[in-house]
Each structure stands twice: as C-alpha cells, then as structure tokens.
Amino acid sequence: MAISRAQMMKELLPGLNALFGLEYDTYENEHEDIYEMESSDRAFEEEVQLSGFGAAPVKSEGSAIAYDTAQEVFTARYNHETVALGYSITEEAVEDNLYDSLSARYTKALARAMASTKQTKAASPLNNGFGTFQSGDGVVLFSTSHPLVNGGTNSNRPQTLSDLNETSLEQAVIDIAAFTDQRGLKVAARPKRLIVPAANMFVATRVLESDRRAGTADNDVNALRTNGSIPDGWRVNHYITGDDDWFIITDVPNGMKGFNRTPLQTSMDGDFDTGNVRYKARERYSFGVSDPLGIYGSSGAA
C-alpha cells in the first residue's frame, strides 16, 4: 500500500515547525567485532572440519612404524538470506508536501531499518546459542560437550553458567587454554576480545581496566589486565538480548563467520498508471559458525 496524503496530513498544511522520528542514529557494523567477514558468489557456503592425527607413539627398535588416519568431521553450512524492504508514495503526496523531500527522508529510514535487521540477525547465533542454534557438530553453539573424534569433548562455556566477574572471566581464559583438536592435541587458543550487552559494559570496564582487583579490599594487581589476557579489550553489542550474557571471541581460525553475498542495493521506479513512486532496498548475507572453539560464552548465573 502506498503512502498517501492521508498518512501525512500535517505535512500538507502551513504552520508545522519540525518533523522528527526518522533521524535517529543506528548502531552499525557491531557484527564486525564477532565475525570474520568474507564475500561469497554462491547460493550457499560450506566449510568442512578435518581431524588431524593423534599423539605419536613410541616406536620399538626393529618394529614397524604406526600409521594413523584422518577424516572429515562435520560440515558447517551458511545459507544466505535475502533481506529486502520497500515503500511507495503516491504522486499527490509528493506534489503537495510542503516541508521536505519525502523520498530523501524515507530512504534514510529504509537504510536504518536494513541496518538494524542485519545487526539483529548477526546477534541471533549468540542470543540462541544456549538453546536452539547449533554448530556443525550437532550440539548447541555453547556447550560443555562438543564431541571429538577421539571420544572426548570440548567445552566453550562454563560448567556452571555464571555472571561476568573477575573469577568467571579468569576461569574462561583457563578453559580456552584447555581447548583440544579432534584428536585430543592441545590447541594454542587465546582470547581476543570480550563482547557484552549494554547492561554489562560497566562490569566489563571495572573487570578489565582497573589497575587493582575490582570490588575487593585486596591490593593485588588486576591479573587479567597485567597479563593482557583479553588483548583487544571489550566491545558492546546492543543487539544481545540477555542482560547477563557475555562472550569471548578467540583467535581460533574459522570460528564465527559471516558471508556477504550481495551488498546493500537500493533502487526506485515509477508506476505509469498510478504515478506512485516505489523505493526498495535489498541485500543477501549469512551469519554462523564453523569451529565453535572460535567463541566462548555464558548466559549468566541461572
């Protein structure tokens, strides 16, 4: 349905002092703190995890060397979504508007809607990673039992979900250092940055940026800061829905991934019969995870 003069009666009459409501700023590109972004020229992308080899055994003198096997473990698939939105304005509404260019004003609103949608979709794997969103290995993204080929498991969340504080963050750093590959060999994984919702940003500041231990009477140094345990510091993501949630992006390659299939495109056309002018915006992208060891998270104390 086209936007007509009936939806903008005040803009057709003299005496209006200001139009407002479409000029808000938008939190843009916060997904870049979470995802490695790549371009894509396919309908979907797949990434396959391979297992390496196990620990080398001792070879007895004169005996044959042992041979190991490797295999494909699981496949992470990224299905690109097409996200699009448009609006239409009648010819009369454009002609009779007294105050501004309707197309310029509403095109800004369209861009804002597209940007907000992208950030919401980018945060979805984190928001649903404790319940419904699964990684390629068939378990939820944040799990204490990511299965390994050797029969063991990896954990990328605390054994007991906990709020963000000095103790829980130190334990997370320890847990990340314990990551292993599919055959049980240690992975030299390290934290990169902490991602928190707006409700947790002051806690993150105190925990990571205080010279001394926060919230204690002790005069001990802040070990997290002294050791550079979270080298890239912390970032706020305003689209995380859980106020107590917190996440650590690690340096494990091919972890959280995003693909841009088609960049944001805008277009317009006019309808000959009605005179209405139509505007639309469209883009294609996907967000997901290849290796769940690329992120560690907690949804806060239950």
Disulfide bonds with the S-S distance in Angstrom:
none
